[in-house]
Amino acid sequence: MGKNHRTEKVAILTDTGSSISPIEGARMGIWVLPLQIIEGLTSYSDLVDIKTDQIYRKINKEIELKTSMPSYGTIHNTLMEIKALNYDKVICIPLTPGISSTADSIRSAAEEINLPVLFVDTYTTCQIQNIAIHEAMKMVEQGFEAEEIVDKIQHQIEKSCSFVLAKDINHLKRGGRLTPLAASMANMLKIVPLLIMGPTTEGKIDVLTKVRTERKAIKLLVEEAIQFTKDGQYEFIVLHSDYQEGADELKEALINHDVLKENIKIAEFNSVIAVHVGMQCLAIQCIKKLEIEGEENGDN
């Protein structure tokens, strides 16, 4: 086991929860399944038929959108394509099973065609999913066995968390994630829910606390991220849905807590998650840096 001893041919499979489009994935040498965005009777393949900025515009117009996993036919055909190219194993890094049935459908299709698939549960999506994919790609290139890659990444994921500030209470109400009464009370009292998602919630979204005013919520969001990352070197990803000003403020607050600039990245929420959390949402994703034996200074 380990570096430069691999004899098997390993493919990497993910979905657009990673913010990687199928076209980008093809350039990278991986397979990307498009999640579905549904508007009335129309279903769009994420990052194929519709782009993130178009989804943002629809949300701003209060158009009701829903999301769904990739079609079973797309999953089956993609796995058949991988098998036809004589891959021995597939490392699959999808949107967490905590909020999506994508992984279950991939597992069923893989069993149907007898293709070995190993799964990584990121307990979230967005940039933690993206980071896990790039780490897997790197280790495949370095010759690690598939099982060892999954084990290393899963261990890294156990030291990760996502803290989400859902600002648009009315959007949560429209999507059925808050009752009209709860939404009205939240608006009246200026309550901002701070959500958490990660290994401790088994990939489900839970309410960490509720804070009066956005200013207090942002302060607490940063404090929670700093507290979580006290045990080592972490990467911080500040996410936003069309709220660059808020993202810049979060980045500056992290820097003021002695987080190095090079360890902070700003990115947009992917389409599928924006559909659920609404606009002007902010988040901080934290993931411990992966150390691979033989790499200088543990640089990943």
DRENDO-1510 file (C-alpha; in Angstrom, 1 decimal, always signed):
<recs>
REC; n; res; u; v; w
REC; 1; MET; +0.0; +0.0; +0.0 .
REC; 2; GLY; +1.0; +3.6; -0.4 .
REC; 3; LYS; +2.8; +5.9; -2.7 .
REC; 4; ASN; +4.1; +4.7; -6.1 .
REC; 5; HIS; +3.0; +1.1; -5.5 .
REC; 6; ARG; -0.4; +1.2; -7.2 .
REC; 7; THR; -1.2; -1.2; -10.1 .
REC; 8; GLU; -4.9; -0.5; -10.3 .
REC; 9; LYS; -6.5; +2.1; -12.5 .
REC; 10; VAL; -8.6; +4.6; -10.4 .
REC; 11; ALA; -11.3; +7.0; -11.5 .
REC; 12; ILE; -12.7; +9.9; -9.6 .
REC; 13; LEU; -16.4; +10.7; -9.7 .
REC; 14; THR; -18.3; +13.7; -8.1 .
REC; 15; ASP; -21.3; +15.9; -8.8 .
REC; 16; THR; -21.8; +19.6; -9.3 .
REC; 17; GLY; -22.2; +20.3; -5.6 .
REC; 18; SER; -18.4; +20.6; -5.8 .
REC; 19; SER; -18.9; +23.7; -8.1 .
REC; 20; ILE; -17.1; +21.8; -10.8 .
REC; 21; SER; -18.9; +21.5; -14.1 .
REC; 22; PRO; -18.9; +18.4; -16.3 .
REC; 23; ILE; -16.8; +20.2; -18.9 .
REC; 24; GLU; -14.3; +21.4; -16.3 .
REC; 25; GLY; -14.2; +17.8; -14.9 .
REC; 26; ALA; -13.4; +16.4; -18.3 .
REC; 27; ARG; -10.5; +18.8; -18.5 .
REC; 28; MET; -9.3; +17.7; -15.1 .
REC; 29; GLY; -9.7; +14.0; -15.9 .
REC; 30; ILE; -12.6; +13.3; -13.6 .
REC; 31; TRP; -16.3; +12.6; -14.0 .
REC; 32; VAL; -18.9; +15.1; -12.8 .
REC; 33; LEU; -22.6; +14.3; -12.5 .
REC; 34; PRO; -24.9; +17.3; -12.9 .
REC; 35; LEU; -27.4; +17.8; -10.1 .
REC; 36; GLN; -30.9; +19.0; -11.2 .
REC; 37; ILE; -32.5; +22.4; -10.7 .
REC; 38; ILE; -36.3; +22.3; -11.1 .
REC; 39; GLU; -38.5; +25.3; -12.1 .
REC; 40; GLY; -42.1; +24.2; -12.5 .
REC; 41; LEU; -42.1; +21.5; -15.2 .
REC; 42; THR; -38.6; +22.4; -16.4 .
REC; 43; SER; -35.5; +20.6; -15.1 .
REC; 44; TYR; -32.1; +22.1; -15.7 .
REC; 45; SER; -28.8; +20.2; -15.5 .
REC; 46; ASP; -26.7; +22.2; -13.1 .
REC; 47; LEU; -23.7; +23.9; -14.7 .
REC; 48; VAL; -24.7; +22.4; -18.1 .
REC; 49; ASP; -28.1; +23.9; -19.0 .
REC; 50; ILE; -28.0; +26.7; -16.4 .
REC; 51; LYS; -25.2; +28.6; -14.7 .
REC; 52; THR; -24.9; +29.8; -11.1 .
REC; 53; ASP; -25.5; +33.5; -11.9 .
REC; 54; GLN; -28.7; +32.6; -13.7 .
REC; 55; ILE; -29.9; +30.7; -10.6 .
REC; 56; TYR; -29.1; +33.7; -8.5 .
REC; 57; ARG; -31.2; +36.0; -10.7 .
REC; 58; LYS; -34.1; +33.6; -10.5 .
REC; 59; ILE; -33.9; +33.5; -6.7 .
REC; 60; ASN; -33.8; +37.3; -6.5 .
REC; 61; LYS; -37.0; +37.3; -8.6 .
REC; 62; GLU; -38.5; +34.9; -6.0 .
REC; 63; ILE; -39.1; +32.2; -8.5 .
REC; 64; GLU; -39.7; +28.9; -6.8 .
REC; 65; LEU; -36.9; +26.4; -7.4 .
REC; 66; LYS; -36.3; +22.9; -6.2 .
REC; 67; THR; -33.3; +20.6; -6.5 .
REC; 68; SER; -32.9; +16.9; -7.3 .
REC; 69; MET; -30.1; +14.4; -7.7 .
REC; 70; PRO; -28.7; +13.5; -11.2 .
REC; 71; SER; -31.0; +11.3; -13.2 .
REC; 72; TYR; -30.5; +7.6; -12.7 .
REC; 73; GLY; -29.9; +7.3; -16.5 .
REC; 74; THR; -27.1; +9.8; -16.3 .
REC; 75; ILE; -25.5; +8.0; -13.4 .
REC; 76; HIS; -25.8; +4.6; -15.0 .
REC; 77; ASN; -24.4; +5.8; -18.3 .
REC; 78; THR; -21.5; +7.6; -16.7 .
REC; 79; LEU; -20.5; +4.5; -14.7 .
REC; 80; MET; -20.7; +2.4; -17.9 .
REC; 81; GLU; -18.4; +4.8; -19.6 .
REC; 82; ILE; -15.9; +4.5; -16.7 .
REC; 83; LYS; -16.1; +0.7; -16.8 .
REC; 84; ALA; -15.6; +0.7; -20.6 .
REC; 85; LEU; -12.3; +2.5; -20.1 .
REC; 86; ASN; -11.2; -0.4; -17.9 .
REC; 87; TYR; -11.0; +1.4; -14.6 .
REC; 88; ASP; -10.6; -1.0; -11.7 .
REC; 89; LYS; -12.1; +1.2; -9.0 .
REC; 90; VAL; -13.9; +4.5; -8.6 .
REC; 91; ILE; -13.5; +7.0; -5.8 .
REC; 92; CYS; -16.8; +8.8; -5.4 .
REC; 93; ILE; -17.0; +12.2; -3.6 .
REC; 94; PRO; -20.6; +13.3; -3.9 .
REC; 95; LEU; -22.8; +15.8; -2.0 .
REC; 96; THR; -23.2; +14.3; +1.5 .
REC; 97; PRO; -25.9; +11.6; +1.9 .
REC; 98; GLY; -27.1; +13.8; +4.8 .
REC; 99; ILE; -28.9; +16.0; +2.4 .
REC; 100; SER; -29.0; +14.1; -0.9 .
REC; 101; SER; -29.8; +10.6; -2.2 .
REC; 102; THR; -27.2; +10.9; -4.9 .
REC; 103; ALA; -24.7; +8.5; -3.2 .
REC; 104; ASP; -27.4; +5.8; -2.8 .
REC; 105; SER; -28.3; +6.0; -6.5 .
REC; 106; ILE; -24.6; +5.8; -7.5 .
REC; 107; ARG; -24.2; +2.8; -5.2 .
REC; 108; SER; -27.2; +1.0; -6.8 .
REC; 109; ALA; -26.1; +1.7; -10.3 .
REC; 110; ALA; -22.5; +0.5; -9.5 .
REC; 111; GLU; -23.7; -2.7; -8.0 .
REC; 112; GLU; -25.9; -3.3; -11.1 .
REC; 113; ILE; -23.0; -3.2; -13.5 .
REC; 114; ASN; -20.5; -4.7; -11.0 .
REC; 115; LEU; -18.1; -1.7; -10.8 .
REC; 116; PRO; -16.3; -1.3; -7.4 .
REC; 117; VAL; -17.0; +2.2; -6.0 .
REC; 118; LEU; -15.5; +3.6; -2.8 .
REC; 119; PHE; -17.3; +6.5; -1.2 .
REC; 120; VAL; -16.1; +9.6; +0.7 .
REC; 121; ASP; -18.7; +11.3; +2.9 .
REC; 122; THR; -17.8; +15.0; +3.1 .
REC; 123; TYR; -20.7; +15.6; +5.5 .
REC; 124; THR; -21.3; +18.8; +3.5 .
REC; 125; THR; -20.8; +20.1; -0.1 .
REC; 126; CYS; -19.3; +23.2; -1.8 .
REC; 127; GLN; -15.6; +23.8; -1.3 .
REC; 128; ILE; -14.9; +21.1; +1.2 .
REC; 129; GLN; -16.2; +18.7; -1.4 .
REC; 130; ASN; -14.0; +20.5; -4.0 .
REC; 131; ILE; -10.9; +20.3; -1.8 .
REC; 132; ALA; -11.5; +16.5; -1.2 .
REC; 133; ILE; -11.6; +16.0; -5.0 .
REC; 134; HIS; -8.3; +17.8; -5.6 .
REC; 135; GLU; -6.6; +15.9; -2.8 .
REC; 136; ALA; -7.9; +12.6; -4.3 .
REC; 137; MET; -6.6; +13.6; -7.7 .
REC; 138; LYS; -3.2; +14.4; -6.3 .
REC; 139; MET; -2.9; +11.1; -4.5 .
REC; 140; VAL; -4.1; +9.1; -7.5 .
REC; 141; GLU; -1.3; +10.7; -9.6 .
REC; 142; GLN; +1.2; +9.9; -6.8 .
REC; 143; GLY; +0.2; +6.2; -6.9 .
REC; 144; PHE; -1.7; +5.7; -3.7 .
REC; 145; GLU; -4.1; +2.8; -3.6 .
REC; 146; ALA; -7.8; +3.7; -3.8 .
REC; 147; GLU; -8.6; +2.4; -0.3 .
REC; 148; GLU; -5.7; +4.4; +1.2 .
REC; 149; ILE; -6.8; +7.6; -0.6 .
REC; 150; VAL; -10.4; +7.3; +0.8 .
REC; 151; ASP; -9.1; +6.5; +4.3 .
REC; 152; LYS; -6.8; +9.6; +4.3 .
REC; 153; ILE; -9.5; +12.0; +2.9 .
REC; 154; GLN; -12.2; +10.6; +5.2 .
REC; 155; HIS; -9.8; +11.2; +8.2 .
REC; 156; GLN; -9.3; +14.7; +7.0 .
REC; 157; ILE; -13.0; +15.3; +6.6 .
REC; 158; GLU; -13.6; +14.3; +10.2 .
REC; 159; LYS; -11.7; +17.5; +11.1 .
REC; 160; SER; -14.0; +19.8; +9.1 .
REC; 161; CYS; -17.1; +21.9; +9.7 .
REC; 162; SER; -19.4; +24.4; +7.9 .
REC; 163; PHE; -20.9; +27.3; +9.7 .
REC; 164; VAL; -23.8; +29.0; +7.8 .
REC; 165; LEU; -25.5; +32.4; +8.4 .
REC; 166; ALA; -28.9; +32.2; +6.6 .
REC; 167; LYS; -29.9; +35.9; +6.3 .
REC; 168; ASP; -33.0; +35.6; +4.0 .
REC; 169; ILE; -35.7; +34.4; +6.5 .
REC; 170; ASN; -38.4; +34.9; +3.9 .
REC; 171; HIS; -36.6; +32.6; +1.4 .
REC; 172; LEU; -36.4; +29.9; +4.0 .
REC; 173; LYS; -40.2; +30.4; +4.6 .
REC; 174; ARG; -40.9; +30.1; +0.9 .
REC; 175; GLY; -38.9; +26.9; +0.6 .
REC; 176; GLY; -40.7; +25.3; +3.5 .
REC; 177; ARG; -37.7; +25.3; +5.8 .
REC; 178; LEU; -39.4; +27.7; +8.2 .
REC; 179; THR; -43.1; +28.0; +9.0 .
REC; 180; PRO; -44.7; +31.3; +8.2 .
REC; 181; LEU; -45.2; +32.0; +11.9 .
REC; 182; ALA; -41.6; +31.3; +12.7 .
REC; 183; ALA; -40.4; +33.4; +9.8 .
REC; 184; SER; -42.7; +36.3; +10.9 .
REC; 185; MET; -41.4; +36.1; +14.5 .
REC; 186; ALA; -37.8; +35.9; +13.3 .
REC; 187; ASN; -38.2; +39.0; +11.1 .
REC; 188; MET; -40.0; +40.9; +13.9 .
REC; 189; LEU; -37.3; +40.1; +16.4 .
REC; 190; LYS; -34.5; +40.5; +13.9 .
REC; 191; ILE; -33.3; +36.9; +14.6 .
REC; 192; VAL; -30.6; +35.5; +12.4 .
REC; 193; PRO; -30.1; +31.7; +12.6 .
REC; 194; LEU; -26.6; +30.4; +12.7 .
REC; 195; LEU; -26.5; +26.9; +11.2 .
REC; 196; ILE; -23.9; +24.1; +11.4 .
REC; 197; MET; -23.2; +21.2; +9.1 .
REC; 198; GLY; -20.4; +18.6; +9.4 .
REC; 199; PRO; -19.4; +15.2; +10.9 .
REC; 200; THR; -21.1; +16.1; +14.3 .
REC; 201; THR; -24.5; +16.6; +12.5 .
REC; 202; GLU; -23.9; +13.6; +10.2 .
REC; 203; GLY; -24.2; +15.8; +7.1 .
REC; 204; LYS; -27.5; +17.3; +8.1 .
REC; 205; ILE; -28.1; +21.0; +8.6 .
REC; 206; ASP; -28.8; +21.9; +12.3 .
REC; 207; VAL; -29.3; +25.2; +14.1 .
REC; 208; LEU; -26.3; +26.0; +16.2 .
REC; 209; THR; -27.9; +29.1; +17.7 .
REC; 210; LYS; -30.1; +32.1; +17.0 .
REC; 211; VAL; -28.7; +35.6; +17.2 .
REC; 212; ARG; -30.2; +39.1; +17.3 .
REC; 213; THR; -28.9; +41.2; +14.3 .
REC; 214; GLU; -26.6; +40.3; +11.5 .
REC; 215; ARG; -23.7; +42.1; +13.1 .
REC; 216; LYS; -23.8; +39.8; +16.1 .
REC; 217; ALA; -24.3; +36.7; +13.9 .
REC; 218; ILE; -21.2; +37.6; +11.8 .
REC; 219; LYS; -19.1; +38.0; +15.0 .
REC; 220; LEU; -20.3; +34.7; +16.4 .
REC; 221; LEU; -19.8; +33.0; +13.0 .
REC; 222; VAL; -16.1; +33.9; +13.0 .
REC; 223; GLU; -15.7; +33.0; +16.7 .
REC; 224; GLU; -17.1; +29.6; +16.1 .
REC; 225; ALA; -14.8; +29.0; +13.2 .
REC; 226; ILE; -11.8; +30.1; +15.2 .
REC; 227; GLN; -12.7; +27.9; +18.1 .
REC; 228; PHE; -13.2; +24.9; +15.9 .
REC; 229; THR; -9.8; +25.3; +14.3 .
REC; 230; LYS; -7.6; +25.6; +17.4 .
REC; 231; ASP; -6.1; +22.2; +17.1 .
REC; 232; GLY; -4.0; +22.6; +13.9 .
REC; 233; GLN; -3.5; +24.1; +10.5 .
REC; 234; TYR; -6.7; +24.7; +8.6 .
REC; 235; GLU; -8.0; +26.0; +5.3 .
REC; 236; PHE; -10.8; +28.5; +5.6 .
REC; 237; ILE; -13.3; +29.0; +2.8 .
REC; 238; VAL; -15.7; +32.0; +3.0 .
REC; 239; LEU; -18.8; +31.4; +1.0 .
REC; 240; HIS; -21.4; +33.9; -0.1 .
REC; 241; SER; -24.4; +34.1; -2.4 .
REC; 242; ASP; -24.1; +37.4; -4.2 .
REC; 243; TYR; -22.8; +39.1; -1.0 .
REC; 244; GLN; -19.2; +40.0; -1.7 .
REC; 245; GLU; -19.3; +42.8; +0.9 .
REC; 246; GLY; -20.2; +40.4; +3.6 .
REC; 247; ALA; -17.6; +37.8; +2.4 .
REC; 248; ASP; -14.9; +40.5; +2.5 .
REC; 249; GLU; -15.9; +41.4; +6.1 .
REC; 250; LEU; -15.7; +37.8; +7.1 .
REC; 251; LYS; -12.2; +37.5; +5.6 .
REC; 252; GLU; -11.0; +40.6; +7.4 .
REC; 253; ALA; -12.4; +39.3; +10.7 .
REC; 254; LEU; -10.5; +36.0; +10.2 .
REC; 255; ILE; -7.3; +37.9; +9.5 .
REC; 256; ASN; -7.9; +39.9; +12.7 .
REC; 257; HIS; -8.0; +36.6; +14.5 .
REC; 258; ASP; -4.5; +35.8; +13.2 .
REC; 259; VAL; -5.6; +33.5; +10.3 .
REC; 260; LEU; -3.0; +33.8; +7.5 .
REC; 261; LYS; -4.3; +35.4; +4.2 .
REC; 262; GLU; -3.0; +32.4; +2.2 .
REC; 263; ASN; -5.2; +30.1; +4.3 .
REC; 264; ILE; -8.4; +31.9; +3.3 .
REC; 265; LYS; -10.3; +31.6; +0.1 .
REC; 266; ILE; -13.6; +33.3; -1.0 .
REC; 267; ALA; -16.0; +31.5; -3.2 .
REC; 268; GLU; -19.7; +31.6; -4.2 .
REC; 269; PHE; -22.3; +29.1; -3.0 .
REC; 270; ASN; -23.0; +26.6; -5.7 .
REC; 271; SER; -26.4; +26.8; -7.4 .
REC; 272; VAL; -28.0; +23.8; -5.6 .
REC; 273; ILE; -27.2; +25.1; -2.1 .
REC; 274; ALA; -28.1; +28.7; -3.0 .
REC; 275; VAL; -31.6; +27.4; -3.9 .
REC; 276; HIS; -32.0; +26.3; -0.3 .
REC; 277; VAL; -30.3; +29.0; +1.7 .
REC; 278; GLY; -31.2; +32.1; -0.5 .
REC; 279; MET; -29.3; +35.2; -1.3 .
REC; 280; GLN; -26.9; +37.2; +0.8 .
REC; 281; CYS; -26.1; +34.0; +2.7 .
REC; 282; LEU; -22.7; +33.7; +4.3 .
REC; 283; ALA; -20.7; +30.7; +5.5 .
REC; 284; ILE; -17.3; +29.7; +6.7 .
REC; 285; GLN; -16.1; +26.2; +5.8 .
REC; 286; CYS; -13.1; +24.9; +7.8 .
REC; 287; ILE; -11.0; +21.8; +6.9 .
REC; 288; LYS; -7.8; +20.6; +8.4 .
REC; 289; LYS; -4.9; +20.6; +6.0 .
REC; 290; LEU; -4.0; +17.1; +4.8 .
REC; 291; GLU; -0.5; +15.9; +5.4 .
REC; 292; ILE; +0.8; +13.2; +3.0 .
REC; 293; GLU; +3.8; +11.3; +4.0 .
REC; 294; GLY; +6.8; +12.3; +1.9 .
REC; 295; GLU; +5.6; +15.8; +1.1 .
REC; 296; GLU; +7.8; +18.6; +2.4 .
REC; 297; ASN; +6.2; +20.6; +5.3 .
REC; 298; GLY; +3.0; +18.7; +4.9 .
REC; 299; ASP; +2.1; +21.0; +2.0 .
REC; 300; ASN; -1.1; +19.9; +0.2 .
</recs>
